[in-house]
Amino acid sequence: MTTKPDGPMSVPPATLGTMGDPITDQVRDVVGDQTVGRRLPRALTPFRTPAYRWLALALAASAFASGVWIVALVWEVIRLGGGPGQLSTVMTASAVGVLIPALLAGVVADRVPQKLILLTVALVEMVAMGLVAFLSSADLNAIWILACVTFVSGMGMAFYYPAYSAWLPALIPESDLQAVNGFEGMVRPTIGQAVGPAVAGAVVGAYSPGAAFTVATVVGAVALVVLTKVPQTAIRRTLDEAHASHPVRSAFADMREGFAYMVRTPWLLATLLFASLMILVMMGPLEVLIPFLIKDTLGGGPDDHSYVLAAFGIGGALGSLAMASVRMPRRYLTLMNVGWGLGCLPFLVIAVADRVWMVIGAAAVMGALFSAPMVIWGTLLQRRVPPDLLGRVASLDFFVSISLMPISMALAGPVADAIGLRNTFYIAGIVPVVVAVVATVWAKLPADELAHPLRAD
């Protein structure tokens, strides 16, 4: 999950903090060059902006590379003789890598042009994937190497998310934000969780994980090149002399400012706390245990695992597309939180599944119920968080949401060994629903959403 004035921004995001900057003026002119009289489907309106067309293409390529990477990583661990414990170690390393620099990443996103951050992250990820591809193909790989690489790539992701979140409102009009979040919510699952994993499963099955890593590296390079086409925009805040003369002290001050904003904003605090607990109980089972359920209990292999991920992605794409095609719901906070809670219920089906197709169907429903609320969440942050705080709040979202992810990854294997796979899935399916209801009532979200509507009637 993972950025306010309460209510819509009074100034179009593409013009905030950009006066006098030639490059950003060019972006603003492009954003304002809407095709009059031509009505596009609501979900496609962001493509009137040329800058976003390049960004969307880069996002699609990056999502594909990530989808190939994650499946190849799982089966590389298995190729090396690893089990749930070893896969937990590799996944935990990635989660810890994300967690450590998350707060600093928000400060950087509010101080450094976001395009430069994203280019650096894309370069690091491409090199990391290329290294693993070489080591796997040469049979020189090891579990500890995979853990180190995923740790580094996780650190890159920590910087990517707040920079991307802070950059997006500077590139497109506010009226297109919900459509953008819906389109991206469709692209990530379709390409990152369906097409990418499907290709990876086929390549791993026909050749090897090393070949799949090579595919991910090549497509990652394409994403890097395309990203250079997106115009650079100026940061949307004014830095005083204290930031230059006392960079460390001012960085901590920036972190405190973002944290204080989160604490005094009930809808934000309640949602992030709920997300943390939800991730604690469901992320480990989703990422670590399902591959071994397929392999050890249902007699499946890499192709079956890729089908489950593809179903999750297709369901997510449909959920995102549906949300992008309608107006913002009046009860957006309630729908968002309860929707995420209900999205975990398909774990109950997975717990009793005796056929792979049952897991595939449950994954599709889960994907839809997770992705539709994510469209609301992204739009909510971009519209209710002040532009000068957006990077830091996005990083706090990232930090708080994933703070328990390493524990979830680390516990998934041992807990499943102790109480069984099915009982672990039962817990993952029931607990988030209860926590979602508690968070909604405790933070008085129904009253807040009526006081701060995000749609005009």
C-alpha positions as CSV (number, residue, x, y, z in Angstrom):
1,M,0.0,0.0,0.0
2,T,1.4,3.2,0.1
3,T,0.6,10.7,0.5
4,K,-2.8,16.6,2.1
5,P,-4.9,19.1,2.3
6,D,-8.2,17.6,3.2
7,G,-10.0,17.9,-0.1
8,P,-8.9,18.5,-3.7
9,M,-5.8,20.5,-4.4
10,S,-6.7,24.1,-5.2
11,V,-3.9,24.4,-7.8
12,P,-3.4,21.9,-10.6
13,P,-0.5,19.6,-9.6
14,A,1.4,20.2,-12.9
15,T,1.8,23.9,-12.0
16,L,2.8,23.7,-8.3
17,G,6.4,24.6,-7.6
18,T,7.4,24.8,-11.2
19,M,7.2,28.4,-12.2
20,G,10.1,29.6,-14.3
21,D,11.5,26.2,-15.0
22,P,11.8,25.7,-18.8
23,I,11.7,22.0,-18.7
24,T,8.7,21.8,-16.4
25,D,7.0,24.6,-18.3
26,Q,7.3,22.3,-21.3
27,V,5.7,19.5,-19.4
28,R,2.9,21.8,-18.2
29,D,2.2,22.9,-21.8
30,V,2.1,19.3,-22.9
31,V,-0.3,18.4,-20.0
32,G,-2.5,21.3,-21.0
33,D,-2.6,20.2,-24.6
34,Q,-5.8,18.1,-24.2
35,T,-7.6,17.0,-27.3
36,V,-10.8,19.0,-27.3
37,G,-14.0,17.4,-28.4
38,R,-12.6,13.8,-28.4
39,R,-13.9,11.8,-25.5
40,L,-11.8,8.9,-24.3
41,P,-12.9,6.2,-21.9
42,R,-12.3,7.4,-18.4
43,A,-9.5,4.9,-17.8
44,L,-7.6,6.1,-20.9
45,T,-7.7,9.9,-20.3
46,P,-4.1,10.1,-19.0
47,F,-2.8,9.1,-22.4
48,R,-3.7,12.6,-23.7
49,T,-0.5,13.6,-21.9
50,P,2.6,12.6,-24.0
51,A,4.9,12.6,-20.9
52,Y,2.7,10.0,-19.3
53,R,2.7,7.8,-22.4
54,W,6.5,7.4,-22.1
55,L,6.1,6.8,-18.3
56,A,3.4,4.2,-18.8
57,L,5.6,2.3,-21.3
58,A,8.5,2.3,-18.9
59,L,6.2,1.1,-16.2
60,A,5.0,-1.8,-18.3
61,A,8.5,-2.9,-19.2
62,S,9.6,-2.7,-15.6
63,A,6.5,-4.6,-14.4
64,F,7.2,-7.4,-16.9
65,A,10.8,-7.7,-15.8
66,S,9.8,-7.9,-12.2
67,G,7.2,-10.6,-13.0
68,V,9.8,-12.7,-14.7
69,W,12.3,-12.0,-11.9
70,I,10.1,-13.2,-9.0
71,V,9.1,-16.5,-10.6
72,A,12.7,-17.2,-11.7
73,L,13.9,-16.4,-8.2
74,V,11.6,-19.0,-6.6
75,W,12.6,-21.7,-8.9
76,E,16.3,-20.8,-8.7
77,V,16.0,-21.4,-4.9
78,I,14.4,-24.7,-5.6
79,R,17.1,-25.6,-8.2
80,L,19.7,-24.9,-5.5
81,G,18.0,-27.4,-3.2
82,G,16.3,-24.9,-1.1
83,G,12.9,-25.2,0.7
84,P,10.4,-22.9,2.4
85,G,13.1,-21.8,4.9
86,Q,15.6,-20.8,2.3
87,L,13.0,-19.1,0.2
88,S,11.9,-17.2,3.3
89,T,15.5,-16.1,3.8
90,V,15.7,-14.7,0.3
91,M,12.3,-13.0,0.5
92,T,13.1,-11.6,3.9
93,A,16.3,-10.1,2.7
94,S,14.4,-8.2,0.0
95,A,11.9,-7.0,2.6
96,V,14.6,-5.8,5.0
97,G,16.3,-4.0,2.1
98,V,13.1,-2.1,1.4
99,L,12.6,-1.3,5.1
100,I,16.0,0.1,6.1
101,P,16.1,3.2,3.8
102,A,12.4,3.7,3.5
103,L,12.1,6.9,5.6
104,L,15.3,8.4,4.1
105,A,13.9,7.6,0.6
106,G,10.9,9.9,1.3
107,V,13.2,12.8,2.2
108,V,15.2,12.3,-0.9
109,A,12.1,12.2,-3.0
110,D,11.0,15.6,-1.7
111,R,14.5,17.1,-2.4
112,V,15.9,15.5,-5.6
113,P,14.3,15.5,-9.0
114,Q,12.3,12.3,-9.1
115,K,13.3,11.3,-12.6
116,L,17.0,11.0,-11.5
117,I,15.9,8.7,-8.6
118,L,14.0,6.4,-10.9
119,L,16.8,6.2,-13.4
120,T,19.2,5.3,-10.7
121,V,16.9,2.6,-9.3
122,A,16.3,1.2,-12.8
123,L,20.0,1.0,-13.5
124,V,20.7,-0.8,-10.1
125,E,18.0,-3.3,-10.8
126,M,19.2,-4.1,-14.3
127,V,22.7,-4.7,-13.1
128,A,21.4,-6.9,-10.2
129,M,19.3,-9.1,-12.6
130,G,22.2,-9.3,-15.0
131,L,24.5,-10.5,-12.3
132,V,22.1,-13.3,-11.1
133,A,21.5,-14.3,-14.8
134,F,25.3,-14.8,-15.3
135,L,25.8,-16.7,-12.0
136,S,22.8,-19.0,-12.6
137,S,23.8,-19.8,-16.1
138,A,27.4,-20.5,-15.0
139,D,26.1,-22.6,-12.0
140,L,27.9,-20.4,-9.6
141,N,24.9,-19.2,-7.7
142,A,24.1,-19.7,-4.0
143,I,21.3,-18.9,-1.6
144,W,23.4,-16.3,0.2
145,I,24.1,-14.5,-3.1
146,L,20.4,-14.4,-4.0
147,A,19.7,-13.0,-0.5
148,C,22.4,-10.2,-1.0
149,V,21.1,-9.3,-4.4
150,T,17.4,-9.2,-3.3
151,F,18.5,-7.0,-0.4
152,V,20.1,-4.5,-2.8
153,S,17.1,-4.6,-5.2
154,G,14.8,-4.1,-2.2
155,M,16.7,-0.9,-1.2
156,G,16.2,0.3,-4.8
157,M,12.4,-0.3,-4.5
158,A,12.4,1.8,-1.3
159,F,13.6,4.8,-3.2
160,Y,11.4,4.0,-6.3
161,Y,8.0,4.2,-4.7
162,P,8.0,7.6,-2.9
163,A,9.8,9.2,-5.9
164,Y,7.2,7.8,-8.4
165,S,4.3,8.8,-6.1
166,A,5.6,12.3,-5.7
167,W,6.4,12.7,-9.5
168,L,3.1,11.6,-10.9
169,P,0.9,14.6,-9.8
170,A,3.5,16.9,-11.4
171,L,3.2,15.2,-14.8
172,I,-0.6,14.9,-15.2
173,P,-3.7,16.9,-14.3
174,E,-5.5,16.1,-11.0
175,S,-8.6,15.1,-12.8
176,D,-6.7,12.1,-14.4
177,L,-5.2,10.8,-11.2
178,Q,-7.9,8.2,-10.5
179,A,-7.6,7.0,-14.1
180,V,-3.8,6.8,-13.8
181,N,-4.0,4.7,-10.6
182,G,-6.6,2.5,-12.2
183,F,-4.6,2.0,-15.4
184,E,-1.4,1.3,-13.5
185,G,-3.4,-1.0,-11.2
186,M,-4.3,-2.9,-14.4
187,V,-0.8,-2.9,-15.9
188,R,1.0,-4.1,-12.9
189,P,-1.1,-7.2,-12.3
190,T,-1.6,-8.0,-16.0
191,I,2.0,-7.6,-17.0
192,G,3.8,-8.0,-13.7
193,Q,1.7,-10.8,-12.3
194,A,0.3,-12.5,-15.4
195,V,2.3,-12.0,-18.5
196,G,5.7,-11.8,-16.8
197,P,5.2,-14.9,-14.6
198,A,3.7,-16.8,-17.5
199,V,6.7,-16.1,-19.7
200,A,9.0,-16.9,-16.8
201,G,7.3,-20.2,-16.1
202,A,7.6,-21.2,-19.7
203,V,11.2,-20.2,-20.0
204,V,12.1,-22.0,-16.7
205,G,10.3,-25.1,-17.7
206,A,11.9,-25.1,-21.2
207,Y,15.3,-24.0,-20.3
208,S,16.4,-22.8,-16.8
209,P,15.9,-20.0,-14.2
210,G,19.1,-18.5,-15.6
211,A,17.5,-18.0,-19.0
212,A,14.5,-16.3,-17.3
213,F,16.8,-14.0,-15.4
214,T,18.4,-13.0,-18.8
215,V,15.0,-12.2,-20.2
216,A,14.3,-10.0,-17.1
217,T,17.6,-8.2,-17.6
218,V,17.0,-7.3,-21.3
219,V,13.5,-6.0,-20.6
220,G,14.8,-4.0,-17.6
221,A,17.3,-2.3,-19.9
222,V,14.4,-1.4,-22.2
223,A,12.6,0.2,-19.3
224,L,15.6,2.2,-18.4
225,V,16.0,3.6,-21.9
226,V,12.3,4.5,-22.2
227,L,12.3,6.3,-18.8
228,T,14.9,8.7,-20.2
229,K,12.2,10.0,-22.6
230,V,10.0,11.3,-19.7
231,P,10.6,15.1,-19.2
232,Q,12.3,16.0,-15.9
233,T,10.2,18.2,-13.5
234,A,11.3,20.5,-10.7
235,I,10.7,19.4,-7.1
236,R,7.6,20.9,-5.6
237,R,8.9,22.4,-2.4
238,T,11.3,25.3,-1.5
239,L,14.4,24.3,0.4
240,D,15.9,26.9,2.7
241,E,19.5,27.5,3.8
242,A,19.1,25.1,6.7
243,H,18.7,22.2,4.4
244,A,22.0,23.0,2.7
245,S,24.0,23.9,5.7
246,H,22.8,21.1,8.0
247,P,21.8,18.2,5.6
248,V,21.7,15.5,8.3
249,R,19.8,17.6,10.9
250,S,17.3,18.8,8.2
251,A,16.8,15.2,7.0
252,F,15.7,14.1,10.5
253,A,13.5,17.2,10.7
254,D,11.9,16.2,7.4
255,M,11.3,12.7,8.7
256,R,9.7,14.1,11.9
257,E,7.4,16.4,9.9
258,G,6.2,13.5,7.8
259,F,5.7,11.2,10.8
260,A,3.8,14.0,12.7
261,Y,1.5,14.4,9.7
262,M,0.7,10.7,9.7
263,V,0.0,10.6,13.5
264,R,-2.4,13.5,13.4
265,T,-4.3,12.2,10.4
266,P,-6.7,9.5,11.5
267,W,-7.6,8.1,8.1
268,L,-4.0,7.7,7.2
269,L,-2.8,6.3,10.5
270,A,-5.7,3.7,10.8
271,T,-5.2,2.5,7.2
272,L,-1.4,2.1,7.6
273,L,-1.7,0.2,10.9
274,F,-4.3,-2.1,9.4
275,A,-2.1,-2.6,6.4
276,S,0.8,-3.6,8.6
277,L,-1.2,-6.2,10.4
278,M,-2.7,-7.5,7.2
279,I,0.7,-7.9,5.6
280,L,2.0,-9.7,8.7
281,V,-0.5,-12.5,8.4
282,M,-0.9,-12.8,4.6
283,M,2.2,-11.8,2.8
284,G,4.3,-14.8,3.9
285,P,1.6,-17.3,3.0
286,L,1.1,-15.6,-0.4
287,E,4.7,-15.3,-1.4
288,V,6.4,-18.3,0.4
289,L,3.8,-21.0,1.0
290,I,1.7,-21.2,-2.1
291,P,4.6,-22.4,-4.3
292,F,5.2,-25.3,-1.9
293,L,1.5,-26.0,-1.6
294,I,1.5,-26.4,-5.4
295,K,4.7,-28.5,-5.5
296,D,4.3,-30.7,-2.4
297,T,0.6,-31.1,-1.9
298,L,-1.0,-30.6,-5.3
299,G,1.7,-32.1,-7.4
300,G,2.2,-29.0,-9.6
301,G,5.3,-27.3,-11.0
302,P,6.6,-24.0,-12.3
303,D,3.8,-23.7,-14.9
304,D,1.1,-24.2,-12.3
305,H,2.7,-21.5,-10.0
306,S,2.8,-19.1,-12.9
307,Y,-0.9,-19.8,-13.6
308,V,-1.8,-18.9,-10.0
309,L,0.2,-15.6,-10.3
310,A,-1.4,-14.9,-13.6
311,A,-4.9,-15.4,-12.2
312,F,-4.0,-13.0,-9.4
313,G,-2.8,-10.5,-11.9
314,I,-5.8,-10.9,-14.2
315,G,-8.2,-10.5,-11.3
316,G,-6.3,-7.4,-10.2
317,A,-6.4,-5.9,-13.7
318,L,-10.1,-6.3,-13.9
319,G,-10.6,-4.8,-10.4
320,S,-8.4,-1.9,-11.2
321,L,-10.0,-1.3,-14.6
322,A,-13.5,-1.4,-13.0
323,M,-12.5,1.2,-10.4
324,A,-10.8,3.4,-13.0
325,S,-13.9,3.5,-15.1
326,V,-16.3,4.9,-12.4
327,R,-16.4,7.9,-10.3
328,M,-14.7,7.9,-6.9
329,P,-17.1,6.2,-4.4
330,R,-18.8,8.3,-1.8
331,R,-17.8,5.8,0.9
332,Y,-14.2,5.5,-0.4
333,L,-12.5,5.0,2.9
334,T,-14.9,2.3,4.1
335,L,-14.9,0.5,0.8
336,M,-11.1,0.6,0.6
337,N,-10.4,-0.9,4.0
338,V,-13.2,-3.4,4.1
339,G,-12.3,-4.4,0.5
340,W,-8.8,-5.3,1.5
341,G,-10.0,-7.3,4.4
342,L,-12.4,-9.3,2.3
343,G,-9.6,-9.7,-0.2
344,C,-8.0,-12.2,2.2
345,L,-11.0,-14.5,2.5
346,P,-9.9,-16.6,-0.6
347,F,-7.1,-17.9,1.6
348,L,-9.9,-20.1,3.1
349,V,-10.4,-21.7,-0.3
350,I,-6.7,-22.2,-0.8
351,A,-6.6,-23.9,2.6
352,V,-8.9,-26.7,1.6
353,A,-7.9,-26.8,-2.1
354,D,-7.2,-30.3,-3.5
355,R,-6.8,-29.1,-7.1
356,V,-4.6,-26.4,-8.6
357,W,-7.6,-24.9,-10.4
358,M,-9.1,-24.1,-7.0
359,V,-6.0,-22.1,-6.0
360,I,-6.1,-20.3,-9.4
361,G,-9.7,-19.3,-8.9
362,A,-9.1,-18.1,-5.4
363,A,-6.1,-16.1,-6.6
364,A,-8.2,-14.4,-9.3
365,V,-10.8,-13.2,-6.7
366,M,-8.1,-12.1,-4.3
367,G,-6.4,-10.0,-7.0
368,A,-9.6,-8.2,-7.9
369,L,-10.4,-7.4,-4.2
370,F,-6.9,-6.1,-3.5
371,S,-6.4,-4.0,-6.6
372,A,-9.7,-2.1,-6.7
373,P,-9.1,-0.5,-3.3
374,M,-5.5,0.3,-4.4
375,V,-6.9,2.6,-7.0
376,I,-8.7,4.5,-4.3
377,W,-5.7,4.6,-2.1
378,G,-3.3,6.0,-4.7
379,T,-5.8,8.7,-5.6
380,L,-6.5,9.5,-2.0
381,L,-2.9,10.1,-1.2
382,Q,-2.3,12.3,-4.2
383,R,-5.3,14.4,-3.5
384,R,-5.3,14.7,0.2
385,V,-1.6,15.1,1.0
386,P,0.2,18.4,0.5
387,P,2.5,18.3,-2.5
388,D,5.6,19.2,-0.5
389,L,4.9,16.2,1.9
390,L,4.0,13.7,-0.7
391,G,7.3,11.9,-1.0
392,R,7.7,11.6,2.8
393,V,4.2,10.4,3.4
394,A,4.6,7.9,0.5
395,S,7.7,6.6,2.1
396,L,6.0,6.4,5.5
397,D,3.2,4.5,3.8
398,F,5.8,2.2,2.3
399,F,7.6,1.9,5.7
400,V,4.6,1.3,7.9
401,S,2.9,-1.0,5.4
402,I,5.9,-3.3,5.0
403,S,7.4,-2.9,8.5
404,L,6.1,-6.4,9.4
405,M,6.8,-8.0,6.0
406,P,10.3,-9.3,6.9
407,I,8.7,-11.0,10.0
408,S,5.9,-12.4,7.9
409,M,8.4,-13.8,5.4
410,A,10.6,-15.2,8.1
411,L,7.7,-16.8,10.0
412,A,5.8,-18.3,7.1
413,G,8.0,-21.4,6.8
414,P,8.5,-22.2,10.5
415,V,4.8,-21.5,11.3
416,A,3.7,-23.8,8.4
417,D,6.0,-26.5,9.7
418,A,4.6,-26.1,13.2
419,I,0.8,-25.9,12.5
420,G,0.6,-27.0,8.9
421,L,0.0,-25.2,5.6
422,R,-3.7,-25.2,5.8
423,N,-4.0,-23.8,9.3
424,T,-1.6,-21.0,8.3
425,F,-3.9,-20.2,5.3
426,Y,-6.9,-20.1,7.7
427,I,-5.2,-17.4,9.8
428,A,-4.3,-15.4,6.7
429,G,-7.9,-15.5,5.6
430,I,-9.7,-14.6,8.8
431,V,-7.6,-12.1,10.7
432,P,-7.5,-9.2,8.1
433,V,-11.3,-9.1,7.9
434,V,-11.6,-8.5,11.7
435,V,-8.8,-5.9,11.7
436,A,-10.3,-4.0,8.8
437,V,-13.6,-3.6,10.6
438,V,-11.9,-2.5,13.8
439,A,-9.8,0.1,11.9
440,T,-12.8,1.5,10.1
441,V,-14.8,1.9,13.3
442,W,-11.9,3.1,15.5
443,A,-10.8,5.9,13.1
444,K,-14.4,6.9,12.3
445,L,-13.8,6.6,8.6
446,P,-17.5,6.8,7.6
447,A,-17.7,10.3,9.1
448,D,-14.3,11.4,7.6
449,E,-15.2,10.3,4.0
450,L,-18.5,12.3,4.1
451,A,-16.7,15.4,5.5
452,H,-14.0,15.2,2.8
453,P,-15.6,13.9,-0.4
454,L,-13.3,13.2,-3.4
455,R,-16.0,13.4,-6.1
456,A,-18.1,16.3,-7.2
457,D,-21.9,15.6,-7.4
